Amino acid sequence: MNDRYSRQILFSPIGKQGQKSIGEKHVLVVGVGALGSSISEMLTRAGVGKLTLIDRDYVETSNLQRQQLFSESDAKDKLPKVIAAKKRLADINREVKIEAIVGEADVQTLENFAPKIDLMIDGTDNFDIRFILNDIAHKFTVPFLFGSCVGSFGSTYTIIPNHTPCLQCLLKNIPMQGQTCDTVGIIAPTVQMVTAYQVAEALKILSGNMDAIRKTYITFDLWENQHLSVKSNDAIKNKACTTCGEERTYPFLSYEAQTKTALLCGRNTVQIRPSQTFSPSIGQLCSRWELAGYQVKQNPYLVSVHKDDVRMIMFKDGRALIHGTNDPVKAKKIYYSFIG
């Protein structure tokens, strides 16, 4: 044990044994935007054994105000967030193993990782993925740290399968914010407050201090100076819950291969996911688009193509981001016009 972690070891609830435990653990961070980049940096500095990062997006200039791992050069190069994050995290602490996955946290991917990880942390911006994570957590008995933020409002909750109410139980009893960052924006301190709670809980779990786990759902508004803590107890837990109840079916893990669309928070962008595994030849697509007179740029991970007033980013697996619209039907038409 070197002195890199000396101040953390001096914190008596962690100590030498807790630090050793942290260094042996594998954490999955889903989403490497505002929440995920802060979480990843703190855990890397804390000396976690391995971090697996999953994110479907790339760095843009608008991210830099609150997504602390990224630089202007990352945005200029349109680097996938997990690739830019891995590079930066390696500069911070080369003792930590970093695995970067450019893609979606879909059911198959998460089920493959679940048996190998000790903790899942939510760094996403949508509840579709969060409900999948909630089901994965209970199916594989993996602790799950929920976090959400928008404007100056944030919330966080610690889920320990078989001990706490799950995310479904919680949301049926506690009203959530209906606003999104594309309607009201977000300030960086909100992000840091949420991740401070999440990483504190992570360190408790990873160091073996399960008795210190917070048993409340916390919400706050930094601008309005409001803070609310709601006890999470048996009164919230639903025995008939399909995720954590007596007869579990894990409904959000039921997945049929079909074309999916998703709006990206704050981006005026729709994501298109093909109905089947599709691995286009980036080189062939670029050649075709260039011959047609389109503006084309590429890096090893994606290709960007401009056609009139439309811009599409396509990844190696055929997944694409259609910029300039929030209409899924229009986005699909654009997608198929490019690849048809």
C-alpha positions as CSV (number, residue, x, y, z in Angstrom):
1,M,0.0,0.0,0.0
2,N,1.6,3.3,-1.1
3,D,1.0,6.7,0.4
4,R,-1.3,7.7,-2.6
5,Y,-4.3,6.7,-0.4
6,S,-2.8,7.7,3.0
7,R,-5.4,10.3,3.8
8,Q,-8.2,8.0,2.9
9,I,-6.7,5.3,5.1
10,L,-6.4,7.7,8.0
11,F,-10.2,8.0,7.8
12,S,-10.9,5.3,10.4
13,P,-14.1,3.8,9.0
14,I,-12.0,2.8,5.9
15,G,-8.5,2.2,7.3
16,K,-6.0,-0.2,5.7
17,Q,-8.4,-3.1,5.5
18,G,-11.1,-1.0,3.9
19,Q,-8.6,0.4,1.4
20,K,-7.5,-3.1,0.5
21,S,-11.1,-4.0,-0.1
22,I,-11.7,-1.0,-2.3
23,G,-8.7,-2.0,-4.4
24,E,-10.2,-5.4,-5.0
25,K,-13.6,-4.3,-6.2
26,H,-15.1,-4.0,-9.7
27,V,-17.6,-1.1,-10.3
28,L,-19.8,-0.6,-13.3
29,V,-20.7,3.1,-14.1
30,V,-23.5,3.4,-16.7
31,G,-23.4,6.7,-18.4
32,V,-20.3,8.9,-18.5
33,G,-21.8,12.3,-18.8
34,A,-22.1,14.8,-15.9
35,L,-22.8,12.3,-13.1
36,G,-20.7,9.4,-14.6
37,S,-17.6,11.5,-15.3
38,S,-17.5,12.9,-11.7
39,I,-18.2,9.4,-10.2
40,S,-15.5,7.8,-12.3
41,E,-12.9,10.4,-11.3
42,M,-13.6,10.1,-7.6
43,L,-13.5,6.3,-7.6
44,T,-10.3,6.3,-9.7
45,R,-8.7,8.7,-7.2
46,A,-10.0,6.5,-4.4
47,G,-8.2,3.5,-5.8
48,V,-11.0,1.2,-6.9
49,G,-9.7,-2.0,-8.4
50,K,-11.5,-1.9,-11.8
51,L,-14.0,0.5,-13.4
52,T,-16.1,-0.5,-16.4
53,L,-17.6,2.5,-18.2
54,I,-20.5,2.3,-20.6
55,D,-21.8,5.2,-22.6
56,R,-23.4,5.6,-26.1
57,D,-22.5,9.3,-26.7
58,Y,-19.6,11.4,-27.7
59,V,-18.1,14.7,-26.3
60,E,-19.6,18.0,-27.5
61,T,-18.7,21.5,-26.4
62,S,-22.0,21.9,-24.4
63,N,-20.8,19.1,-22.2
64,L,-17.7,21.0,-20.9
65,Q,-19.7,23.2,-18.5
66,R,-20.4,20.3,-16.2
67,Q,-18.7,17.1,-17.4
68,Q,-15.3,17.4,-15.8
69,L,-13.3,14.7,-17.4
70,F,-13.5,16.2,-20.9
71,S,-11.5,18.9,-22.8
72,E,-12.0,21.1,-25.8
73,S,-9.8,18.8,-27.9
74,D,-12.1,15.9,-27.0
75,A,-15.1,17.9,-28.3
76,K,-13.3,18.9,-31.4
77,D,-12.4,15.3,-32.2
78,K,-15.9,14.0,-31.3
79,L,-14.3,11.3,-29.1
80,P,-16.8,8.9,-27.5
81,K,-17.1,9.8,-23.9
82,V,-15.8,6.5,-22.5
83,I,-12.7,6.8,-24.7
84,A,-11.9,10.3,-23.6
85,A,-12.7,9.4,-20.0
86,K,-10.4,6.3,-20.0
87,K,-7.5,8.4,-21.3
88,R,-8.0,11.0,-18.6
89,L,-8.5,8.5,-15.8
90,A,-5.3,6.7,-16.8
91,D,-3.4,9.9,-16.4
92,I,-4.9,10.3,-12.9
93,N,-4.3,6.8,-11.6
94,R,-2.7,4.0,-13.6
95,E,-3.2,1.5,-10.8
96,V,-6.9,1.3,-11.7
97,K,-8.0,-0.9,-14.5
98,I,-10.4,1.0,-16.8
99,E,-12.6,-0.8,-19.3
100,A,-14.4,1.4,-21.8
101,I,-17.5,0.3,-23.8
102,V,-18.8,2.5,-26.6
103,G,-22.4,1.5,-26.8
104,E,-25.7,1.1,-24.9
105,A,-26.3,-0.4,-21.6
106,D,-28.7,-2.9,-23.0
107,V,-30.1,-6.0,-21.3
108,Q,-27.6,-8.5,-22.8
109,T,-24.6,-6.3,-22.0
110,L,-25.6,-5.8,-18.4
111,E,-26.5,-9.4,-17.8
112,N,-23.0,-10.4,-19.1
113,F,-21.4,-8.0,-16.7
114,A,-23.6,-8.5,-13.6
115,P,-21.9,-11.6,-12.3
116,K,-18.5,-10.0,-12.4
117,I,-19.2,-6.7,-10.7
118,D,-19.6,-5.6,-7.0
119,L,-21.6,-2.4,-7.6
120,M,-23.6,-0.5,-10.3
121,I,-23.8,3.2,-10.3
122,D,-26.3,5.3,-12.3
123,G,-24.8,8.1,-14.4
124,T,-27.6,8.1,-16.9
125,D,-30.2,10.7,-18.0
126,N,-33.3,8.5,-18.6
127,F,-35.5,6.1,-16.6
128,D,-35.7,3.4,-19.3
129,I,-32.1,2.4,-18.5
130,R,-32.6,3.0,-14.8
131,F,-35.4,0.5,-14.7
132,I,-33.3,-2.1,-16.5
133,L,-30.5,-1.5,-14.0
134,N,-33.0,-1.9,-11.2
135,D,-34.1,-5.3,-12.5
136,I,-30.5,-6.3,-13.1
137,A,-29.6,-5.3,-9.5
138,H,-32.2,-7.6,-8.1
139,K,-31.8,-10.5,-10.4
140,F,-28.1,-10.7,-9.7
141,T,-28.1,-9.2,-6.2
142,V,-25.8,-6.3,-7.0
143,P,-26.0,-3.0,-5.1
144,F,-27.3,-0.1,-7.2
145,L,-26.8,3.6,-6.6
146,F,-29.5,5.8,-8.2
147,G,-28.8,9.5,-9.0
148,S,-30.6,12.2,-10.9
149,C,-30.2,15.9,-11.4
150,V,-31.7,18.8,-13.4
151,G,-31.5,22.5,-12.9
152,S,-30.5,23.0,-9.3
153,F,-32.5,19.9,-8.2
154,G,-31.0,16.5,-7.4
155,S,-31.9,13.2,-5.9
156,T,-30.1,10.0,-4.9
157,Y,-31.0,6.7,-3.4
158,T,-29.1,3.5,-2.4
159,I,-30.6,0.2,-3.4
160,I,-29.4,-3.0,-1.7
161,P,-31.3,-6.0,-3.1
162,N,-33.4,-8.0,-0.6
163,H,-32.9,-5.2,2.0
164,T,-34.3,-1.9,0.6
165,P,-37.3,-1.1,-1.6
166,C,-36.4,-1.0,-5.2
167,L,-36.6,1.9,-7.7
168,Q,-40.1,0.9,-8.8
169,C,-41.4,0.8,-5.2
170,L,-39.8,4.2,-4.5
171,L,-41.2,6.0,-7.6
172,K,-44.7,4.8,-6.9
173,N,-44.6,6.5,-3.5
174,I,-42.5,9.6,-4.1
175,P,-43.3,12.1,-6.9
176,M,-40.3,12.9,-9.2
177,Q,-39.4,16.0,-11.2
178,G,-40.9,16.1,-14.6
179,Q,-38.4,18.6,-15.9
180,T,-35.3,17.8,-18.0
181,C,-32.0,19.5,-18.7
182,D,-33.2,20.5,-22.2
183,T,-36.0,22.5,-20.7
184,V,-34.5,24.1,-17.6
185,G,-30.8,23.5,-17.9
186,I,-28.4,22.4,-15.2
187,I,-25.7,23.9,-13.0
188,A,-22.5,22.0,-12.2
189,P,-22.9,22.2,-8.3
190,T,-26.0,20.1,-8.6
191,V,-24.0,17.4,-10.3
192,Q,-21.3,17.5,-7.7
193,M,-23.8,17.3,-4.8
194,V,-25.5,14.2,-6.3
195,T,-22.2,12.4,-7.0
196,A,-20.9,13.3,-3.6
197,Y,-23.7,11.3,-2.1
198,Q,-23.3,8.5,-4.6
199,V,-19.6,8.1,-4.1
200,A,-19.8,8.3,-0.4
201,E,-22.3,5.4,-0.5
202,A,-20.0,3.6,-2.9
203,L,-17.0,3.8,-0.6
204,K,-19.2,2.4,2.3
205,I,-20.2,-0.6,0.2
206,L,-16.7,-1.2,-1.4
207,S,-14.9,-0.9,2.0
208,G,-17.4,-3.3,3.7
209,N,-19.2,-0.7,5.9
210,M,-22.7,-1.9,5.1
211,D,-24.0,-0.7,8.5
212,A,-23.3,2.9,7.4
213,I,-25.5,2.7,4.3
214,R,-27.9,5.6,4.1
215,K,-31.5,4.4,4.5
216,T,-33.2,7.4,3.0
217,Y,-34.1,8.9,-0.4
218,I,-32.6,12.4,-0.6
219,T,-33.7,15.3,-2.7
220,F,-32.4,18.9,-2.7
221,D,-32.6,22.2,-4.5
222,L,-29.4,24.1,-4.1
223,W,-30.8,27.3,-5.5
224,E,-33.8,27.4,-3.3
225,N,-31.9,26.1,-0.3
226,Q,-34.2,23.1,0.2
227,H,-33.3,19.6,1.4
228,L,-35.6,16.6,2.0
229,S,-34.8,13.2,3.4
230,V,-37.5,10.5,3.2
231,K,-37.1,7.2,5.1
232,S,-37.0,4.1,2.9
233,N,-38.7,1.4,4.9
234,D,-41.2,-1.5,4.6
235,A,-44.1,0.9,4.2
236,I,-42.7,1.8,0.8
237,K,-41.7,-1.8,-0.2
238,N,-44.4,-3.5,-2.3
239,K,-44.7,-7.2,-1.8
240,A,-46.3,-7.5,-5.2
241,C,-43.5,-5.6,-7.0
242,T,-42.4,-7.4,-10.1
243,T,-38.8,-6.4,-9.5
244,C,-38.3,-6.9,-5.7
245,G,-41.5,-8.6,-4.5
246,E,-42.4,-12.1,-3.7
247,E,-43.0,-13.2,-7.3
248,R,-40.4,-11.5,-9.4
249,T,-40.6,-11.4,-13.2
250,Y,-38.0,-8.6,-13.9
251,P,-40.3,-7.0,-16.6
252,F,-37.7,-4.5,-17.9
253,L,-35.3,-7.4,-18.9
254,S,-37.8,-8.6,-21.4
255,Y,-36.4,-7.5,-24.7
256,E,-37.4,-7.9,-28.3
257,A,-35.0,-7.0,-31.1
258,Q,-36.7,-4.1,-32.8
259,T,-35.7,-0.6,-33.9
260,K,-35.7,1.7,-30.9
261,T,-35.6,5.5,-30.7
262,A,-34.7,7.6,-27.7
263,L,-34.5,11.3,-27.2
264,L,-31.2,12.5,-25.7
265,C,-31.4,14.9,-22.8
266,G,-30.8,18.5,-23.8
267,R,-29.6,17.7,-27.3
268,N,-32.5,18.1,-29.8
269,T,-31.3,14.7,-30.9
270,V,-32.8,11.3,-31.5
271,Q,-30.9,8.0,-31.2
272,I,-31.7,5.3,-33.6
273,R,-30.8,1.7,-32.7
274,P,-31.2,-0.9,-35.6
275,S,-33.5,-3.8,-35.2
276,Q,-30.7,-6.3,-35.7
277,T,-26.9,-6.3,-35.2
278,F,-25.7,-4.1,-38.0
279,S,-21.9,-3.5,-38.5
280,P,-21.6,-1.2,-41.5
281,S,-18.3,-0.6,-43.2
282,I,-17.4,2.9,-42.1
283,G,-15.0,3.2,-45.1
284,Q,-17.7,2.2,-47.6
285,L,-20.2,4.6,-46.2
286,C,-17.8,7.5,-46.2
287,S,-16.8,6.9,-49.8
288,R,-20.5,6.8,-50.8
289,W,-21.4,9.9,-48.9
290,E,-18.3,11.8,-50.2
291,L,-19.2,10.9,-53.8
292,A,-22.7,12.3,-53.2
293,G,-21.1,15.6,-52.0
294,Y,-21.9,15.3,-48.3
295,Q,-19.5,16.7,-45.6
296,V,-17.9,13.7,-44.0
297,K,-15.6,13.4,-41.0
298,Q,-14.5,10.3,-39.1
299,N,-12.4,8.9,-36.3
300,P,-11.8,5.3,-35.3
301,Y,-15.1,5.1,-33.4
302,L,-17.7,7.0,-35.5
303,V,-18.4,8.9,-38.7
304,S,-20.1,12.3,-38.9
305,V,-22.0,13.2,-42.1
306,H,-23.8,16.5,-43.0
307,K,-26.5,16.5,-45.6
308,D,-28.2,19.8,-46.2
309,D,-29.3,20.9,-42.7
310,V,-29.1,17.4,-41.3
311,R,-26.3,15.9,-39.3
312,M,-25.9,12.3,-38.4
313,I,-23.3,10.6,-36.2
314,M,-23.0,6.8,-36.9
315,F,-21.2,4.4,-34.7
316,K,-19.6,1.1,-35.8
317,D,-22.6,-1.0,-34.8
318,G,-25.0,1.0,-36.9
319,R,-26.4,3.0,-34.0
320,A,-26.8,6.6,-35.0
321,L,-27.6,10.0,-33.5
322,I,-29.8,12.2,-35.6
323,H,-29.2,15.9,-34.7
324,G,-31.6,18.7,-35.2
325,T,-34.9,17.0,-34.4
326,N,-36.9,15.6,-31.5
327,D,-39.3,13.8,-33.8
328,P,-38.6,10.0,-33.8
329,V,-40.5,9.4,-37.0
330,K,-38.6,12.1,-38.9
331,A,-35.3,10.8,-37.4
332,K,-36.0,7.3,-38.7
333,K,-36.6,8.6,-42.2
334,I,-33.4,10.5,-42.1
335,Y,-31.5,7.4,-40.8
336,Y,-32.8,5.1,-43.5
337,S,-32.2,7.8,-46.2
338,F,-28.5,7.8,-45.2
339,I,-28.0,4.0,-45.1
340,G,-30.5,2.9,-47.7
